[in-house]
Amino acid sequence: MGDTGDMGCSETLREVERYVDGECLRELTVKVETHLAGCTDCNDHAEFKKHMKLLIATKCRGETLPEGL
């Protein structure tokens, strides 16, 4: 993995879940996006997370959750 921008790969990968969920503050979002733009490995990881969340959301649509969950 390459070290790109102000954030390194380790820090980016720690934040990628929050980034994919849209839960980062603007400043952190910019730092993550800057790193992802220059690091293929981290970008691939983030894209995998996005596609996995979309697949889960699509497949679980319409399911009734058990009471008490």
Predicted model as a PDB file, atoms N, CA, C, CB and O in Angstrom, pLDDT in the B-factor column:
MODEL        1                                                                  
ATOM      1  N   MET A   1       0.838  -1.189   0.000  1.00 47.00           N  
ATOM      2  CA  MET A   1       0.000   0.000   0.000  1.00 47.00           C  
ATOM      3  C   MET A   1       0.869   1.232   0.000  1.00 47.00           C  
ATOM      4  CB  MET A   1      -0.946   0.009   1.204  1.00 47.00           C  
ATOM      5  O   MET A   1       1.895   1.268   0.678  1.00 47.00           O  
ATOM      6  N   GLY A   2       0.478   2.240  -0.746  1.00 44.00           N  
ATOM      7  CA  GLY A   2       1.224   3.474  -0.795  1.00 44.00           C  
ATOM      8  C   GLY A   2       0.757   4.458   0.250  1.00 44.00           C  
ATOM      9  O   GLY A   2      -0.401   4.416   0.664  1.00 44.00           O  
ATOM     10  N   ASP A   3       1.637   5.344   0.687  1.00 42.00           N  
ATOM     11  CA  ASP A   3       1.286   6.372   1.656  1.00 42.00           C  
ATOM     12  C   ASP A   3       1.023   7.649   0.884  1.00 42.00           C  
ATOM     13  CB  ASP A   3       2.412   6.571   2.727  1.00 42.00           C  
ATOM     14  O   ASP A   3       1.938   8.211   0.282  1.00 42.00           O  
ATOM     15  N   THR A   4      -0.221   8.114   0.896  1.00 44.00           N  
ATOM     16  CA  THR A   4      -0.617   9.237   0.074  1.00 44.00           C  
ATOM     17  C   THR A   4      -1.311  10.295   0.913  1.00 44.00           C  
ATOM     18  CB  THR A   4      -1.524   8.776  -1.057  1.00 44.00           C  
ATOM     19  O   THR A   4      -2.140   9.960   1.759  1.00 44.00           O  
ATOM     20  N   GLY A   5      -0.988  11.573   0.697  1.00 46.00           N  
ATOM     21  CA  GLY A   5      -1.663  12.644   1.399  1.00 46.00           C  
ATOM     22  C   GLY A   5      -1.267  12.703   2.858  1.00 46.00           C  
ATOM     23  O   GLY A   5      -0.247  12.149   3.267  1.00 46.00           O  
ATOM     24  N   ASP A   6      -2.094  13.387   3.637  1.00 78.00           N  
ATOM     25  CA  ASP A   6      -1.829  13.551   5.063  1.00 78.00           C  
ATOM     26  C   ASP A   6      -2.085  12.275   5.845  1.00 78.00           C  
ATOM     27  CB  ASP A   6      -2.676  14.668   5.622  1.00 78.00           C  
ATOM     28  O   ASP A   6      -1.489  12.070   6.903  1.00 78.00           O  
ATOM     29  N   MET A   7      -2.947  11.428   5.350  1.00 89.00           N  
ATOM     30  CA  MET A   7      -3.292  10.192   6.046  1.00 89.00           C  
ATOM     31  C   MET A   7      -2.533   9.033   5.433  1.00 89.00           C  
ATOM     32  CB  MET A   7      -4.810   9.931   5.995  1.00 89.00           C  
ATOM     33  O   MET A   7      -2.376   8.961   4.214  1.00 89.00           O  
ATOM     34  N   GLY A   8      -2.061   8.127   6.277  1.00 94.00           N  
ATOM     35  CA  GLY A   8      -1.439   6.912   5.792  1.00 94.00           C  
ATOM     36  C   GLY A   8      -2.497   5.843   5.582  1.00 94.00           C  
ATOM     37  O   GLY A   8      -3.674   6.049   5.879  1.00 94.00           O  
ATOM     38  N   CYS A   9      -2.073   4.719   5.077  1.00 96.00           N  
ATOM     39  CA  CYS A   9      -2.993   3.609   4.809  1.00 96.00           C  
ATOM     40  C   CYS A   9      -3.661   3.106   6.084  1.00 96.00           C  
ATOM     41  CB  CYS A   9      -2.251   2.463   4.128  1.00 96.00           C  
ATOM     42  O   CYS A   9      -4.867   2.861   6.091  1.00 96.00           O  
ATOM     43  N   SER A  10      -2.900   2.949   7.153  1.00 95.00           N  
ATOM     44  CA  SER A  10      -3.465   2.425   8.399  1.00 95.00           C  
ATOM     45  C   SER A  10      -4.580   3.316   8.917  1.00 95.00           C  
ATOM     46  CB  SER A  10      -2.378   2.284   9.459  1.00 95.00           C  
ATOM     47  O   SER A  10      -5.645   2.830   9.298  1.00 95.00           O  
ATOM     48  N   GLU A  11      -4.336   4.620   8.932  1.00 95.00           N  
ATOM     49  CA  GLU A  11      -5.353   5.561   9.419  1.00 95.00           C  
ATOM     50  C   GLU A  11      -6.566   5.571   8.487  1.00 95.00           C  
ATOM     51  CB  GLU A  11      -4.762   6.986   9.540  1.00 95.00           C  
ATOM     52  O   GLU A  11      -7.704   5.616   8.954  1.00 95.00           O  
ATOM     53  N   THR A  12      -6.334   5.531   7.200  1.00 96.00           N  
ATOM     54  CA  THR A  12      -7.437   5.517   6.237  1.00 96.00           C  
ATOM     55  C   THR A  12      -8.292   4.275   6.419  1.00 96.00           C  
ATOM     56  CB  THR A  12      -6.903   5.585   4.801  1.00 96.00           C  
ATOM     57  O   THR A  12      -9.519   4.362   6.437  1.00 96.00           O  
ATOM     58  N   LEU A  13      -7.658   3.126   6.552  1.00 95.00           N  
ATOM     59  CA  LEU A  13      -8.416   1.880   6.701  1.00 95.00           C  
ATOM     60  C   LEU A  13      -9.181   1.835   8.028  1.00 95.00           C  
ATOM     61  CB  LEU A  13      -7.476   0.678   6.603  1.00 95.00           C  
ATOM     62  O   LEU A  13     -10.222   1.185   8.115  1.00 95.00           O  
ATOM     63  N   ARG A  14      -8.674   2.519   9.063  1.00 95.00           N  
ATOM     64  CA  ARG A  14      -9.417   2.603  10.324  1.00 95.00           C  
ATOM     65  C   ARG A  14     -10.688   3.417  10.159  1.00 95.00           C  
ATOM     66  CB  ARG A  14      -8.546   3.216  11.420  1.00 95.00           C  
ATOM     67  O   ARG A  14     -11.677   3.170  10.849  1.00 95.00           O  
ATOM     68  N   GLU A  15     -10.673   4.382   9.254  1.00 96.00           N  
ATOM     69  CA  GLU A  15     -11.808   5.285   9.069  1.00 96.00           C  
ATOM     70  C   GLU A  15     -12.723   4.899   7.913  1.00 96.00           C  
ATOM     71  CB  GLU A  15     -11.308   6.674   8.851  1.00 96.00           C  
ATOM     72  O   GLU A  15     -13.781   5.505   7.739  1.00 96.00           O  
ATOM     73  N   VAL A  16     -12.340   3.908   7.126  1.00 95.00           N  
ATOM     74  CA  VAL A  16     -13.072   3.616   5.894  1.00 95.00           C  
ATOM     75  C   VAL A  16     -14.528   3.208   6.156  1.00 95.00           C  
ATOM     76  CB  VAL A  16     -12.364   2.513   5.127  1.00 95.00           C  
ATOM     77  O   VAL A  16     -15.409   3.538   5.363  1.00 95.00           O  
ATOM     78  N   GLU A  17     -14.785   2.510   7.237  1.00 94.00           N  
ATOM     79  CA  GLU A  17     -16.160   2.096   7.546  1.00 94.00           C  
ATOM     80  C   GLU A  17     -17.044   3.316   7.785  1.00 94.00           C  
ATOM     81  CB  GLU A  17     -16.187   1.169   8.783  1.00 94.00           C  
ATOM     82  O   GLU A  17     -18.146   3.403   7.243  1.00 94.00           O  
ATOM     83  N   ARG A  18     -16.567   4.246   8.587  1.00 95.00           N  
ATOM     84  CA  ARG A  18     -17.332   5.478   8.840  1.00 95.00           C  
ATOM     85  C   ARG A  18     -17.463   6.290   7.560  1.00 95.00           C  
ATOM     86  CB  ARG A  18     -16.658   6.329   9.944  1.00 95.00           C  
ATOM     87  O   ARG A  18     -18.509   6.888   7.307  1.00 95.00           O  
ATOM     88  N   TYR A  19     -16.412   6.315   6.756  1.00 96.00           N  
ATOM     89  CA  TYR A  19     -16.453   7.050   5.487  1.00 96.00           C  
ATOM     90  C   TYR A  19     -17.515   6.477   4.562  1.00 96.00           C  
ATOM     91  CB  TYR A  19     -15.082   7.014   4.798  1.00 96.00           C  
ATOM     92  O   TYR A  19     -18.322   7.220   4.004  1.00 96.00           O  
ATOM     93  N   VAL A  20     -17.520   5.170   4.399  1.00 95.00           N  
ATOM     94  CA  VAL A  20     -18.482   4.508   3.513  1.00 95.00           C  
ATOM     95  C   VAL A  20     -19.913   4.746   4.009  1.00 95.00           C  
ATOM     96  CB  VAL A  20     -18.187   2.987   3.427  1.00 95.00           C  
ATOM     97  O   VAL A  20     -20.840   4.866   3.208  1.00 95.00           O  
ATOM     98  N   ASP A  21     -20.085   4.812   5.327  1.00 94.00           N  
ATOM     99  CA  ASP A  21     -21.410   5.052   5.908  1.00 94.00           C  
ATOM    100  C   ASP A  21     -21.791   6.526   5.911  1.00 94.00           C  
ATOM    101  CB  ASP A  21     -21.459   4.517   7.320  1.00 94.00           C  
ATOM    102  O   ASP A  21     -22.900   6.874   6.316  1.00 94.00           O  
ATOM    103  N   GLY A  22     -20.886   7.402   5.466  1.00 93.00           N  
ATOM    104  CA  GLY A  22     -21.171   8.837   5.428  1.00 93.00           C  
ATOM    105  C   GLY A  22     -21.187   9.473   6.806  1.00 93.00           C  
ATOM    106  O   GLY A  22     -21.881  10.467   7.021  1.00 93.00           O  
ATOM    107  N   GLU A  23     -20.435   8.917   7.737  1.00 95.00           N  
ATOM    108  CA  GLU A  23     -20.452   9.383   9.119  1.00 95.00           C  
ATOM    109  C   GLU A  23     -19.248  10.238   9.496  1.00 95.00           C  
ATOM    110  CB  GLU A  23     -20.525   8.212  10.036  1.00 95.00           C  
ATOM    111  O   GLU A  23     -19.098  10.598  10.664  1.00 95.00           O  
ATOM    112  N   CYS A  24     -18.394  10.568   8.546  1.00 94.00           N  
ATOM    113  CA  CYS A  24     -17.205  11.369   8.844  1.00 94.00           C  
ATOM    114  C   CYS A  24     -17.535  12.857   8.736  1.00 94.00           C  
ATOM    115  CB  CYS A  24     -16.041  11.001   7.887  1.00 94.00           C  
ATOM    116  O   CYS A  24     -18.356  13.270   7.917  1.00 94.00           O  
ATOM    117  N   LEU A  25     -16.883  13.642   9.572  1.00 95.00           N  
ATOM    118  CA  LEU A  25     -16.966  15.088   9.420  1.00 95.00           C  
ATOM    119  C   LEU A  25     -16.287  15.471   8.112  1.00 95.00           C  
ATOM    120  CB  LEU A  25     -16.313  15.827  10.631  1.00 95.00           C  
ATOM    121  O   LEU A  25     -15.469  14.714   7.590  1.00 95.00           O  
ATOM    122  N   ARG A  26     -16.616  16.622   7.591  1.00 96.00           N  
ATOM    123  CA  ARG A  26     -16.129  17.067   6.276  1.00 96.00           C  
ATOM    124  C   ARG A  26     -14.603  17.007   6.163  1.00 96.00           C  
ATOM    125  CB  ARG A  26     -16.601  18.489   6.003  1.00 96.00           C  
ATOM    126  O   ARG A  26     -14.075  16.541   5.154  1.00 96.00           O  
ATOM    127  N   GLU A  27     -13.904  17.472   7.181  1.00 95.00           N  
ATOM    128  CA  GLU A  27     -12.434  17.489   7.132  1.00 95.00           C  
ATOM    129  C   GLU A  27     -11.867  16.078   6.968  1.00 95.00           C  
ATOM    130  CB  GLU A  27     -11.864  18.138   8.406  1.00 95.00           C  
ATOM    131  O   GLU A  27     -10.956  15.858   6.170  1.00 95.00           O  
ATOM    132  N   LEU A  28     -12.409  15.130   7.724  1.00 95.00           N  
ATOM    133  CA  LEU A  28     -11.938  13.750   7.622  1.00 95.00           C  
ATOM    134  C   LEU A  28     -12.321  13.151   6.274  1.00 95.00           C  
ATOM    135  CB  LEU A  28     -12.512  12.896   8.766  1.00 95.00           C  
ATOM    136  O   LEU A  28     -11.542  12.406   5.680  1.00 95.00           O  
ATOM    137  N   THR A  29     -13.512  13.471   5.791  1.00 95.00           N  
ATOM    138  CA  THR A  29     -13.948  12.981   4.482  1.00 95.00           C  
ATOM    139  C   THR A  29     -12.967  13.413   3.393  1.00 95.00           C  
ATOM    140  CB  THR A  29     -15.367  13.496   4.157  1.00 95.00           C  
ATOM    141  O   THR A  29     -12.598  12.614   2.532  1.00 95.00           O  
ATOM    142  N   VAL A  30     -12.549  14.669   3.433  1.00 95.00           N  
ATOM    143  CA  VAL A  30     -11.603  15.186   2.439  1.00 95.00           C  
ATOM    144  C   VAL A  30     -10.274  14.446   2.536  1.00 95.00           C  
ATOM    145  CB  VAL A  30     -11.385  16.703   2.630  1.00 95.00           C  
ATOM    146  O   VAL A  30      -9.684  14.093   1.515  1.00 95.00           O  
ATOM    147  N   LYS A  31      -9.797  14.208   3.765  1.00 95.00           N  
ATOM    148  CA  LYS A  31      -8.523  13.496   3.933  1.00 95.00           C  
ATOM    149  C   LYS A  31      -8.617  12.063   3.410  1.00 95.00           C  
ATOM    150  CB  LYS A  31      -8.107  13.487   5.413  1.00 95.00           C  
ATOM    151  O   LYS A  31      -7.708  11.581   2.733  1.00 95.00           O  
ATOM    152  N   VAL A  32      -9.718  11.391   3.728  1.00 96.00           N  
ATOM    153  CA  VAL A  32      -9.892  10.011   3.257  1.00 96.00           C  
ATOM    154  C   VAL A  32      -9.971   9.988   1.737  1.00 96.00           C  
ATOM    155  CB  VAL A  32     -11.164   9.370   3.872  1.00 96.00           C  
ATOM    156  O   VAL A  32      -9.317   9.167   1.094  1.00 96.00           O  
ATOM    157  N   GLU A  33     -10.765  10.880   1.160  1.00 96.00           N  
ATOM    158  CA  GLU A  33     -10.914  10.909  -0.303  1.00 96.00           C  
ATOM    159  C   GLU A  33      -9.592  11.228  -0.990  1.00 96.00           C  
ATOM    160  CB  GLU A  33     -11.974  11.941  -0.712  1.00 96.00           C  
ATOM    161  O   GLU A  33      -9.295  10.675  -2.049  1.00 96.00           O  
ATOM    162  N   THR A  34      -8.801  12.111  -0.400  1.00 96.00           N  
ATOM    163  CA  THR A  34      -7.488  12.440  -0.964  1.00 96.00           C  
ATOM    164  C   THR A  34      -6.598  11.204  -0.963  1.00 96.00           C  
ATOM    165  CB  THR A  34      -6.818  13.589  -0.169  1.00 96.00           C  
ATOM    166  O   THR A  34      -5.915  10.921  -1.947  1.00 96.00           O  
ATOM    167  N   HIS A  35      -6.609  10.473   0.142  1.00 96.00           N  
ATOM    168  CA  HIS A  35      -5.798   9.260   0.211  1.00 96.00           C  
ATOM    169  C   HIS A  35      -6.297   8.217  -0.783  1.00 96.00           C  
ATOM    170  CB  HIS A  35      -5.812   8.686   1.633  1.00 96.00           C  
ATOM    171  O   HIS A  35      -5.502   7.600  -1.492  1.00 96.00           O  
ATOM    172  N   LEU A  36      -7.614   8.021  -0.834  1.00 96.00           N  
ATOM    173  CA  LEU A  36      -8.172   7.010  -1.741  1.00 96.00           C  
ATOM    174  C   LEU A  36      -7.870   7.318  -3.200  1.00 96.00           C  
ATOM    175  CB  LEU A  36      -9.674   6.904  -1.546  1.00 96.00           C  
ATOM    176  O   LEU A  36      -7.697   6.406  -4.009  1.00 96.00           O  
ATOM    177  N   ALA A  37      -7.805   8.605  -3.535  1.00 96.00           N  
ATOM    178  CA  ALA A  37      -7.519   9.004  -4.916  1.00 96.00           C  
ATOM    179  C   ALA A  37      -6.109   8.604  -5.346  1.00 96.00           C  
ATOM    180  CB  ALA A  37      -7.696  10.511  -5.074  1.00 96.00           C  
ATOM    181  O   ALA A  37      -5.849   8.407  -6.533  1.00 96.00           O  
ATOM    182  N   GLY A  38      -5.200   8.483  -4.376  1.00 95.00           N  
ATOM    183  CA  GLY A  38      -3.821   8.167  -4.724  1.00 95.00           C  
ATOM    184  C   GLY A  38      -3.356   6.789  -4.312  1.00 95.00           C  
ATOM    185  O   GLY A  38      -2.203   6.431  -4.556  1.00 95.00           O  
ATOM    186  N   CYS A  39      -4.227   6.003  -3.689  1.00 96.00           N  
ATOM    187  CA  CYS A  39      -3.808   4.692  -3.198  1.00 96.00           C  
ATOM    188  C   CYS A  39      -4.784   3.625  -3.692  1.00 96.00           C  
ATOM    189  CB  CYS A  39      -3.726   4.684  -1.645  1.00 96.00           C  
ATOM    190  O   CYS A  39      -5.902   3.509  -3.189  1.00 96.00           O  
ATOM    191  N   THR A  40      -4.356   2.869  -4.660  1.00 97.00           N  
ATOM    192  CA  THR A  40      -5.206   1.851  -5.277  1.00 97.00           C  
ATOM    193  C   THR A  40      -5.660   0.794  -4.273  1.00 97.00           C  
ATOM    194  CB  THR A  40      -4.468   1.184  -6.424  1.00 97.00           C  
ATOM    195  O   THR A  40      -6.818   0.380  -4.296  1.00 97.00           O  
ATOM    196  N   ASP A  41      -4.760   0.355  -3.395  1.00 97.00           N  
ATOM    197  CA  ASP A  41      -5.113  -0.686  -2.427  1.00 97.00           C  
ATOM    198  C   ASP A  41      -6.225  -0.221  -1.490  1.00 97.00           C  
ATOM    199  CB  ASP A  41      -3.881  -1.095  -1.614  1.00 97.00           C  
ATOM    200  O   ASP A  41      -7.205  -0.939  -1.290  1.00 97.00           O  
ATOM    201  N   CYS A  42      -6.085   0.956  -0.922  1.00 97.00           N  
ATOM    202  CA  CYS A  42      -7.105   1.469  -0.004  1.00 97.00           C  
ATOM    203  C   CYS A  42      -8.399   1.770  -0.748  1.00 97.00           C  
ATOM    204  CB  CYS A  42      -6.602   2.732   0.711  1.00 97.00           C  
ATOM    205  O   CYS A  42      -9.485   1.527  -0.224  1.00 97.00           O  
ATOM    206  N   ASN A  43      -8.292   2.297  -1.963  1.00 97.00           N  
ATOM    207  CA  ASN A  43      -9.480   2.574  -2.753  1.00 97.00           C  
ATOM    208  C   ASN A  43     -10.231   1.277  -3.072  1.00 97.00           C  
ATOM    209  CB  ASN A  43      -9.099   3.306  -4.048  1.00 97.00           C  
ATOM    210  O   ASN A  43     -11.459   1.235  -2.995  1.00 97.00           O  
ATOM    211  N   ASP A  44      -9.502   0.236  -3.425  1.00 97.00           N  
ATOM    212  CA  ASP A  44     -10.137  -1.064  -3.690  1.00 97.00           C  
ATOM    213  C   ASP A  44     -10.864  -1.570  -2.447  1.00 97.00           C  
ATOM    214  CB  ASP A  44      -9.086  -2.101  -4.149  1.00 97.00           C  
ATOM    215  O   ASP A  44     -11.967  -2.110  -2.545  1.00 97.00           O  
ATOM    216  N   HIS A  45     -10.246  -1.395  -1.280  1.00 97.00           N  
ATOM    217  CA  HIS A  45     -10.862  -1.818  -0.018  1.00 97.00           C  
ATOM    218  C   HIS A  45     -12.158  -1.038   0.230  1.00 97.00           C  
ATOM    219  CB  HIS A  45      -9.877  -1.616   1.163  1.00 97.00           C  
ATOM    220  O   HIS A  45     -13.176  -1.622   0.600  1.00 97.00           O  
ATOM    221  N   ALA A  46     -12.114   0.271   0.027  1.00 97.00           N  
ATOM    222  CA  ALA A  46     -13.301   1.107   0.226  1.00 97.00           C  
ATOM    223  C   ALA A  46     -14.405   0.733  -0.760  1.00 97.00           C  
ATOM    224  CB  ALA A  46     -12.941   2.594   0.076  1.00 97.00           C  
ATOM    225  O   ALA A  46     -15.574   0.665  -0.380  1.00 97.00           O  
ATOM    226  N   GLU A  47     -14.051   0.493  -2.007  1.00 97.00           N  
ATOM    227  CA  GLU A  47     -15.041   0.100  -3.008  1.00 97.00           C  
ATOM    228  C   GLU A  47     -15.662  -1.246  -2.663  1.00 97.00           C  
ATOM    229  CB  GLU A  47     -14.402   0.044  -4.399  1.00 97.00           C  
ATOM    230  O   GLU A  47     -16.866  -1.433  -2.841  1.00 97.00           O  
ATOM    231  N   PHE A  48     -14.861  -2.187  -2.174  1.00 97.00           N  
ATOM    232  CA  PHE A  48     -15.387  -3.477  -1.748  1.00 97.00           C  
ATOM    233  C   PHE A  48     -16.402  -3.285  -0.627  1.00 97.00           C  
ATOM    234  CB  PHE A  48     -14.247  -4.405  -1.291  1.00 97.00           C  
ATOM    235  O   PHE A  48     -17.475  -3.889  -0.650  1.00 97.00           O  
ATOM    236  N   LYS A  49     -16.068  -2.443   0.361  1.00 96.00           N  
ATOM    237  CA  LYS A  49     -16.982  -2.178   1.476  1.00 96.00           C  
ATOM    238  C   LYS A  49     -18.295  -1.585   0.965  1.00 96.00           C  
ATOM    239  CB  LYS A  49     -16.326  -1.223   2.499  1.00 96.00           C  
ATOM    240  O   LYS A  49     -19.371  -1.987   1.406  1.00 96.00           O  
ATOM    241  N   LYS A  50     -18.207  -0.623   0.028  1.00 95.00           N  
ATOM    242  CA  LYS A  50     -19.416  -0.005  -0.527  1.00 95.00           C  
ATOM    243  C   LYS A  50     -20.287  -1.044  -1.226  1.00 95.00           C  
ATOM    244  CB  LYS A  50     -19.045   1.119  -1.511  1.00 95.00           C  
ATOM    245  O   LYS A  50     -21.498  -1.089  -1.011  1.00 95.00           O  
ATOM    246  N   HIS A  51     -19.674  -1.873  -2.055  1.00 96.00           N  
ATOM    247  CA  HIS A  51     -20.435  -2.892  -2.793  1.00 96.00           C  
ATOM    248  C   HIS A  51     -21.018  -3.942  -1.852  1.00 96.00           C  
ATOM    249  CB  HIS A  51     -19.542  -3.572  -3.840  1.00 96.00           C  
ATOM    250  O   HIS A  51     -22.137  -4.409  -2.067  1.00 96.00           O  
ATOM    251  N   MET A  52     -20.280  -4.315  -0.819  1.00 94.00           N  
ATOM    252  CA  MET A  52     -20.776  -5.289   0.144  1.00 94.00           C  
ATOM    253  C   MET A  52     -21.991  -4.738   0.886  1.00 94.00           C  
ATOM    254  CB  MET A  52     -19.670  -5.672   1.138  1.00 94.00           C  
ATOM    255  O   MET A  52     -22.979  -5.452   1.058  1.00 94.00           O  
ATOM    256  N   LYS A  53     -21.935  -3.486   1.325  1.00 92.00           N  
ATOM    257  CA  LYS A  53     -23.063  -2.873   2.023  1.00 92.00           C  
ATOM    258  C   LYS A  53     -24.281  -2.764   1.111  1.00 92.00           C  
ATOM    259  CB  LYS A  53     -22.674  -1.489   2.548  1.00 92.00           C  
ATOM    260  O   LYS A  53     -25.411  -2.982   1.549  1.00 92.00           O  
ATOM    261  N   LEU A  54     -24.050  -2.428  -0.151  1.00 91.00           N  
ATOM    262  CA  LEU A  54     -25.154  -2.338  -1.108  1.00 91.00           C  
ATOM    263  C   LEU A  54     -25.775  -3.710  -1.342  1.00 91.00           C  
ATOM    264  CB  LEU A  54     -24.668  -1.742  -2.440  1.00 91.00           C  
ATOM    265  O   LEU A  54     -26.999  -3.831  -1.387  1.00 91.00           O  
ATOM    266  N   LEU A  55     -24.962  -4.729  -1.488  1.00 92.00           N  
ATOM    267  CA  LEU A  55     -25.458  -6.084  -1.686  1.00 92.00           C  
ATOM    268  C   LEU A  55     -26.277  -6.548  -0.487  1.00 92.00           C  
ATOM    269  CB  LEU A  55     -24.296  -7.044  -1.933  1.00 92.00           C  
ATOM    270  O   LEU A  55     -27.358  -7.113  -0.653  1.00 92.00           O  
ATOM    271  N   ILE A  56     -25.772  -6.313   0.709  1.00 87.00           N  
ATOM    272  CA  ILE A  56     -26.502  -6.698   1.916  1.00 87.00           C  
ATOM    273  C   ILE A  56     -27.829  -5.947   2.001  1.00 87.00           C  
ATOM    274  CB  ILE A  56     -25.650  -6.425   3.173  1.00 87.00           C  
ATOM    275  O   ILE A  56     -28.866  -6.542   2.295  1.00 87.00           O  
ATOM    276  N   ALA A  57     -27.797  -4.652   1.746  1.00 83.00           N  
ATOM    277  CA  ALA A  57     -29.024  -3.856   1.802  1.00 83.00           C  
ATOM    278  C   ALA A  57     -30.044  -4.348   0.779  1.00 83.00           C  
ATOM    279  CB  ALA A  57     -28.712  -2.373   1.563  1.00 83.00           C  
ATOM    280  O   ALA A  57     -31.241  -4.387   1.062  1.00 83.00           O  
ATOM    281  N   THR A  58     -29.575  -4.720  -0.402  1.00 85.00           N  
ATOM    282  CA  THR A  58     -30.466  -5.200  -1.457  1.00 85.00           C  
ATOM    283  C   THR A  58     -31.053  -6.558  -1.108  1.00 85.00           C  
ATOM    284  CB  THR A  58     -29.722  -5.281  -2.786  1.00 85.00           C  
ATOM    285  O   THR A  58     -32.248  -6.787  -1.297  1.00 85.00           O  
ATOM    286  N   LYS A  59     -30.233  -7.446  -0.608  1.00 81.00           N  
ATOM    287  CA  LYS A  59     -30.681  -8.813  -0.307  1.00 81.00           C  
ATOM    288  C   LYS A  59     -31.560  -8.875   0.936  1.00 81.00           C  
ATOM    289  CB  LYS A  59     -29.481  -9.725  -0.125  1.00 81.00           C  
ATOM    290  O   LYS A  59     -32.392  -9.774   1.059  1.00 81.00           O  
ATOM    291  N   CYS A  60     -31.389  -7.946   1.846  1.00 76.00           N  
ATOM    292  CA  CYS A  60     -32.139  -7.985   3.112  1.00 76.00           C  
ATOM    293  C   CYS A  60     -33.391  -7.110   3.084  1.00 76.00           C  
ATOM    294  CB  CYS A  60     -31.243  -7.544   4.258  1.00 76.00           C  
ATOM    295  O   CYS A  60     -34.101  -7.005   4.083  1.00 76.00           O  
ATOM    296  N   ARG A  61     -33.653  -6.500   1.967  1.00 75.00           N  
ATOM    297  CA  ARG A  61     -34.823  -5.645   1.850  1.00 75.00           C  
ATOM    298  C   ARG A  61     -36.096  -6.460   2.020  1.00 75.00           C  
ATOM    299  CB  ARG A  61     -34.828  -4.922   0.501  1.00 75.00           C  
ATOM    300  O   ARG A  61     -36.228  -7.555   1.472  1.00 75.00           O  
ATOM    301  N   GLY A  62     -37.008  -5.923   2.771  1.00 69.00           N  
ATOM    302  CA  GLY A  62     -38.291  -6.572   2.912  1.00 69.00           C  
ATOM    303  C   GLY A  62     -38.335  -7.665   3.956  1.00 69.00           C  
ATOM    304  O   GLY A  62     -39.400  -8.221   4.224  1.00 69.00           O  
ATOM    305  N   GLU A  63     -37.209  -7.982   4.547  1.00 67.00           N  
ATOM    306  CA  GLU A  63     -37.191  -9.004   5.583  1.00 67.00           C  
ATOM    307  C   GLU A  63     -37.783  -8.436   6.861  1.00 67.00           C  
ATOM    308  CB  GLU A  63     -35.757  -9.520   5.828  1.00 67.00           C  
ATOM    309  O   GLU A  63     -37.473  -7.310   7.249  1.00 67.00           O  
ATOM    310  N   THR A  64     -38.620  -9.200   7.502  1.00 76.00           N  
ATOM    311  CA  THR A  64     -39.166  -8.805   8.789  1.00 76.00           C  
ATOM    312  C   THR A  64     -38.218  -9.269   9.877  1.00 76.00           C  
ATOM    313  CB  THR A  64     -40.587  -9.385   9.002  1.00 76.00           C  
ATOM    314  O   THR A  64     -37.844 -10.441   9.937  1.00 76.00           O  
ATOM    315  N   LEU A  65     -37.840  -8.350  10.724  1.00 74.00           N  
ATOM    316  CA  LEU A  65     -36.929  -8.695  11.811  1.00 74.00           C  
ATOM    317  C   LEU A  65     -37.692  -9.406  12.913  1.00 74.00           C  
ATOM    318  CB  LEU A  65     -36.228  -7.439  12.362  1.00 74.00           C  
ATOM    319  O   LEU A  65     -38.853  -9.090  13.173  1.00 74.00           O  
ATOM    320  N   PRO A  66     -37.052 -10.353  13.554  1.00 80.00           N  
ATOM    321  CA  PRO A  66     -37.693 -11.029  14.681  1.00 80.00           C  
ATOM    322  C   PRO A  66     -37.993 -10.027  15.793  1.00 80.00           C  
ATOM    323  CB  PRO A  66     -36.798 -12.171  15.213  1.00 80.00           C  
ATOM    324  O   PRO A  66     -37.201  -9.116  16.033  1.00 80.00           O  
ATOM    325  N   GLU A  67     -39.110 -10.182  16.461  1.00 85.00           N  
ATOM    326  CA  GLU A  67     -39.469  -9.305  17.554  1.00 85.00           C  
ATOM    327  C   GLU A  67     -38.413  -9.388  18.643  1.00 85.00           C  
ATOM    328  CB  GLU A  67     -40.854  -9.662  18.109  1.00 85.00           C  
ATOM    329  O   GLU A  67     -37.916 -10.469  18.958  1.00 85.00           O  
ATOM    330  N   GLY A  68     -38.079  -8.260  19.207  1.00 84.00           N  
ATOM    331  CA  GLY A  68     -37.078  -8.216  20.273  1.00 84.00           C  
ATOM    332  C   GLY A  68     -35.669  -8.023  19.770  1.00 84.00           C  
ATOM    333  O   GLY A  68     -34.741  -7.919  20.573  1.00 84.00           O  
ATOM    334  N   LEU A  69     -35.482  -7.973  18.480  1.00 75.00           N  
ATOM    335  CA  LEU A  69     -34.129  -7.797  17.947  1.00 75.00           C  
ATOM    336  C   LEU A  69     -33.756  -6.345  17.989  1.00 75.00           C  
ATOM    337  CB  LEU A  69     -34.017  -8.333  16.514  1.00 75.00           C  
ATOM    338  O   LEU A  69     -32.653  -5.979  17.585  1.00 75.00           O  
TER     339      LEU A  69                                                      
ENDMDL                                                                          
END                                                                             
